[in-house]
Amino acid sequence: MADLDTEQRGMTQTMAARLWNSRWLLAAGVAAVLAVYALAGISAYVVPAALLLLLAAAILPTAGARQSTGSGAAIEAIGLQRLSGEYLAAAVADPLIIFDRTATIVHANAAAFAAFGGIAPGMSLSLKFRAPEMQTLLDGVLSGDIASDVVDYMEKLPVERAYRVSVSSVGHATDLYVLVFKDQSEARRIDRMRADFIANASHELRTPLASIAGFIETLRGPARNDAAARDQFLQIMQSQTGRMARLIDDLLSLSRLEMKPYLKPGTEVDLRQTVDSVIDSLGPLASENAVAIERHYADGPLHV
């Protein structure tokens, strides 16, 4: 009932628009009919018939309008005929596989061939992807329990790749389903790098802590009355404290650094000073383990 009312309102609006567009033509036609009636003395019964003909001519669509409507429908029909699932699949950059209710591959795009290889129409999807998570995904959508679902899938060969796999049905009566693989390998690699950085930074905090603890023990023992050694140790302890502060700052600002674009270093550093600082900080640990650290490099700064 609502559709009928909507259709009637649309027809009414269309006729009103045609009458408005033909208002001047109608006015001229009415004037001409009245003039002929007054001057030629035609029958009064002819006037209403002539006015009805004018009204019908204004309301009915013209040949040009009918041709335009027909050409628009033809263009749409031709365009939809050219549009097919194969063309749509080829336009998708991610690996995409279309399969039927028997889990048989109907079509796979070029990205799927490049990612997995050995895929052809008629092949069983269950035999191609035997991982438990993929089997559960296919069973769920083919049984009709779910219309769509998403799982994480790891492809081991030829190289290890991580995918976010989504499956959904195509239409209501096609008995076809589409499987799309979104490559998450780069995101996973970044996550691992972040975790490794935090683990390495936490490990690096132990070195200056051990160095400071060793110097404190030395100052409280053999070097208690050695002013020269005390000044040297205090300077190294201050350097190690600054190193710890920098590591903590790096940990706290990790998320902020990831949001900023990479900036090329604009200054040079003296690699010799860095090596000397590392050797001095490891001095107590080296002594405890009877390890001698020697410096062998050319004179002068080593800028990098």
C-alpha positions in Angstrom: 0.0 0.0 0.0 2.8 2.4 0.8 4.5 1.6 -2.5 1.3 2.4 -4.3 0.9 5.7 -2.6 4.5 6.6 -3.4 4.0 5.7 -7.0 0.9 7.8 -7.2 2.7 10.8 -5.7 5.5 10.4 -8.1 3.1 10.4 -11.1 1.3 13.4 -9.8 4.6 15.3 -9.4 5.6 14.4 -12.9 2.4 15.6 -14.5 2.5 18.8 -12.5 6.0 19.4 -13.7 5.0 18.8 -17.3 2.1 21.2 -17.0 4.3 23.9 -15.6 6.9 23.4 -18.3 4.2 23.7 -21.0 2.3 26.6 -19.3 3.1 29.1 -22.1 2.1 26.6 -24.8 -1.1 25.9 -23.0 -1.9 29.6 -22.7 -1.3 30.2 -26.4 -3.4 27.2 -27.3 -6.3 28.2 -25.1 -6.2 31.7 -26.6 -6.1 30.3 -30.1 -9.2 28.1 -29.5 -11.1 30.9 -28.0 -10.2 33.2 -30.9 -11.4 30.7 -33.4 -14.6 30.1 -31.5 -15.3 33.8 -31.4 -14.4 34.7 -34.9 -15.2 31.5 -36.9 -18.4 30.7 -35.0 -17.6 27.0 -34.5 -19.8 24.9 -32.3 -19.5 25.3 -28.5 -19.1 21.5 -28.2 -15.8 21.7 -30.1 -14.1 24.0 -27.5 -14.0 21.6 -24.6 -12.7 18.8 -26.9 -9.9 21.1 -28.2 -9.0 22.1 -24.6 -8.8 18.5 -23.6 -6.5 17.7 -26.5 -4.2 20.6 -25.5 -4.1 19.3 -21.9 -3.3 15.8 -23.0 -0.5 17.0 -25.3 1.1 18.9 -22.4 0.9 16.0 -19.9 2.1 13.1 -22.2 5.9 12.8 -22.6 7.4 13.9 -25.8 9.2 11.6 -28.2 12.5 13.1 -27.2 11.9 12.4 -23.5 10.9 8.8 -24.2 14.0 8.4 -26.3 16.2 9.9 -23.5 14.6 7.5 -20.9 15.0 4.5 -23.2 18.7 5.4 -24.0 19.4 5.8 -20.3 18.0 2.4 -19.5 19.9 0.9 -22.4 23.2 2.4 -21.2 22.6 1.0 -17.7 21.7 -2.5 -19.0 24.8 -2.6 -21.2 27.0 -1.4 -18.4 25.7 -4.1 -16.0 26.2 -6.7 -18.7 29.9 -5.7 -18.9 30.2 -5.7 -15.1 30.9 -9.2 -13.8 32.3 -10.9 -10.8 35.5 -11.6 -12.7 36.1 -7.9 -13.4 35.3 -6.9 -9.8 37.7 -9.6 -8.4 40.5 -8.4 -10.8 40.0 -4.8 -9.5 40.6 -5.9 -5.9 44.3 -5.6 -4.8 44.0 -8.2 -2.1 43.8 -12.0 -2.8 40.2 -12.9 -3.4 38.6 -16.3 -4.0 35.0 -17.0 -5.0 33.7 -20.5 -4.1 30.3 -22.4 -4.0 28.4 -24.4 -1.4 30.6 -27.4 -1.9 33.7 -25.4 -1.1 34.8 -25.6 -4.7 36.8 -22.7 -6.1 34.9 -20.9 -8.8 37.3 -18.0 -9.5 40.4 -16.5 -8.0 42.0 -13.2 -8.9 45.6 -12.5 -9.9 46.5 -11.5 -6.4 45.4 -14.9 -5.0 47.5 -16.7 -7.7 50.5 -14.6 -6.8 50.1 -15.2 -3.0 49.2 -18.9 -2.9 49.8 -20.4 -6.3 48.4 -23.6 -7.6 44.8 -22.3 -7.4 42.4 -23.2 -10.2 38.6 -23.4 -10.7 37.3 -26.7 -9.6 39.8 -27.2 -6.8 38.6 -27.9 -3.3 39.1 -25.0 -1.0 39.2 -27.2 2.0 42.2 -29.1 0.6 44.0 -26.0 -0.3 43.7 -24.3 3.1 43.9 -27.1 5.7 44.7 -25.0 8.8 42.1 -25.6 11.6 41.1 -21.9 11.7 40.4 -21.9 7.9 38.4 -25.2 8.2 36.3 -23.7 11.0 35.7 -20.5 9.0 34.5 -22.5 5.9 32.3 -24.8 7.9 30.6 -22.0 9.7 29.6 -20.0 6.5 28.7 -23.1 4.4 26.5 -24.5 7.2 24.5 -21.3 7.2 25.2 -20.7 10.9 26.9 -17.4 10.1 26.6 -15.0 7.1 30.2 -13.6 7.5 33.2 -14.1 9.7 36.8 -13.0 10.2 39.9 -15.1 11.3 43.7 -14.7 11.5 45.6 -17.1 9.2 49.3 -17.7 8.9 50.7 -19.0 5.6 54.0 -20.7 6.1 55.2 -21.4 2.6 56.9 -20.2 0.4 57.4 -17.4 2.9 55.7 -16.7 6.2 52.8 -14.3 5.7 50.1 -13.3 8.2 46.6 -12.6 6.8 43.3 -11.3 8.2 40.8 -13.5 6.3 37.1 -12.5 5.9 34.3 -14.6 4.3 30.8 -13.6 3.4 28.0 -14.9 1.1 27.3 -13.2 -2.2 23.7 -12.2 -2.6 20.7 -14.4 -1.4 20.2 -17.0 -4.2 23.7 -17.3 -5.8 25.0 -20.0 -3.6 28.4 -18.3 -3.9 30.8 -17.0 -1.3 33.8 -14.7 -1.3 37.0 -15.1 0.6 39.3 -12.1 1.0 42.8 -12.2 2.4 44.2 -8.9 4.0 47.9 -9.1 4.4 48.9 -8.2 7.9 52.6 -9.2 7.7 54.0 -5.7 7.9 51.8 -4.7 10.8 52.9 -7.9 12.6 56.6 -7.1 11.9 56.2 -3.6 13.4 54.6 -5.1 16.5 57.5 -7.5 16.9 60.0 -4.7 16.4 58.2 -2.7 19.1 58.2 -5.6 21.5 61.9 -6.3 20.8 62.8 -2.7 21.4 61.1 -2.6 24.7 62.8 -5.9 25.7 66.2 -4.6 24.6 65.7 -1.3 26.3 64.8 -3.0 29.5 67.9 -5.2 29.2 70.1 -2.2 28.5 68.9 -0.6 31.8 70.7 -3.4 33.6 74.1 -2.4 32.3 74.3 1.1 33.8 72.6 -0.1 37.0 75.3 -2.8 37.4 78.0 -0.2 36.6 76.7 2.3 39.1 76.3 -0.5 41.8 79.9 -1.6 41.1 81.3 1.9 41.4 79.4 2.5 44.7 80.8 -0.7 46.1 84.3 0.4 45.1 84.0 3.9 46.6 82.8 2.4 49.8 85.7 0.0 49.9 89.2 0.2 48.3 88.8 3.7 46.8 87.3 5.3 49.8 90.3 7.5 50.4 91.4 7.8 46.8 90.3 11.3 45.7 91.4 10.8 42.0 89.6 7.5 41.7 86.5 8.9 43.4 86.3 11.8 41.0 86.7 9.5 38.0 84.0 7.0 39.3 81.6 9.8 40.1 82.0 11.2 36.6 81.3 7.7 35.1 78.3 7.2 37.4 76.9 10.6 36.3 77.3 9.5 32.6 75.5 6.2 33.3 72.7 8.0 35.1 72.2 10.1 32.0 72.2 7.0 29.9 69.5 5.5 32.0 67.4 8.7 31.7 67.7 8.6 28.0 66.6 5.0 27.8 63.6 5.8 30.0 62.7 8.8 27.8 62.9 6.5 24.7 60.5 4.1 26.3 58.0 6.8 27.3 58.1 8.5 23.9 57.9 5.4 21.7 54.3 5.9 20.7 54.9 9.6 20.0 57.9 8.8 17.8 55.8 6.3 15.7 53.3 9.1 14.9 56.0 11.4 13.4 57.6 11.0 10.0 61.2 9.9 9.8 63.7 12.7 10.0 67.2 12.4 8.6 69.9 13.1 11.2 71.2 16.6 10.8 74.3 16.5 13.0 77.4 14.3 13.3 78.6 12.5 16.4 82.1 11.5 17.5 82.1 7.7 17.5 85.3 7.7 19.6 83.6 9.3 22.5 80.7 6.8 22.3 83.2 3.9 22.4 85.1 5.4 25.3 81.9 5.9 27.3 80.8 2.3 26.7 84.3 0.9 27.8 84.3 3.1 30.9 80.8 1.9 31.9 81.8 -1.7 31.4 85.0 -1.3 33.4 83.8 -2.7 36.7 82.1 -5.7 35.1 85.2 -6.4 33.0 87.4 -6.3 36.1 85.2 -8.7 38.0 85.4 -11.2 35.2 89.1 -10.7 34.6 88.5 -9.2 31.1 90.8 -6.5 29.7 89.2 -4.1 27.2 91.7 -2.4 24.9 91.3 0.7 22.7 92.8 0.6 19.2 91.8 3.4 16.8 93.4 6.3 15.0 94.1 9.6 16.6 91.5 12.3 16.4 87.7 12.2 16.3 85.7 9.7 14.3 82.7 11.6 13.0 79.7 9.6 11.7 
